[in-house]
Amino acid sequence: MAEHALLRLLLELDEGRGVALARLAKRLDERVSVLLREGTALSDAVIGGEAGPGWVRLVCDDAGRWTAHLTPAGREAAQQLPAPP
């Protein structure tokens, strides 16, 4: 599942400062727009009347650069994921 790959990579790379979506996109071979959608679904955003799990926080700085941050709940969820195949 693609969100599992995103959570695993954030667990590996996020040292409290977040990880640039461009860096994640290169590592996962995905477009930044895809990661924005996945990150939004994994955040606490309400989509279709349902709040997400709150595992990821997306931040856009003044220069328009997006970073993804793993929340404490996301870190816990990522640590419980099964090993990749």
N, C-alpha and C positions, 0 to 999 in steps of 0.2 A: 504494500500500500504506500502511495507517494507521501502521505503525511507522516508515516513512520520514518521514512528516510529523512524527511525534514527535521523531525524531532530528534533523531539520532545524531544528525550532523550539528544541530544546535547544542545538544548535550556535549558534543566533542569540542566545539569551537567557542561557545559563549562563555567568556570568563567574567561576566558581569557588565561588560560594556556593549553587549549586543554584537551582531554580526551583519555586515553589509549584505543586502539582498543580492547585489551583483556578485559577491564572492560565493554566496550560497548557490546562485544560479549556475555559476561555472562548475562548481563541485558536483551539483546534481544534474547537470546538463539539461536545465529547464530555463524557460524565459522568466524574467523578473515578474511579468504580469501574472504568470501561473503561480509563482510563489506568493505574490500579494493575495491572490484569491485563497490559496491554501492557508496562508497565515491568518487571514481574516476569519476563515472558518474555524481555525484553532484558537482564536482569541475569544474574548468575552462579548464580541459583537452580536447583536440580535439580528438573525437572518431568518426571514419567514416566520417571525414570531417566536423563534427558539434562540436562546442564548447559547453561545459556544462554550466549550469547556474552560476557557481562560488559560490555556497552556502557553500561548505566545502573545507577546505585545509587540505591535509594529509602531515604529516611530519614524517620522519624516522630519529631517532637520531643515534649517532655513535655506540651505542650498539645494533642497530637493532630494537629498540622499536618504534612502530608506534603510533602516536597520531592524532586525528581528531580535527580540529578547526572549529567552526562555524564562517563564515565571517559575516560582517554587513548585506550583502544582504541575507545570509542564515538565520540570526536572524529574519529579517523582514519577510521572507517567512514562517519560522516556526511559527511565531506569528499569521500569517493569516490562518494557517491550521484549518480545521474544527475539532471539538472535537472528540476524538476517540470513537468508538462505545461502 
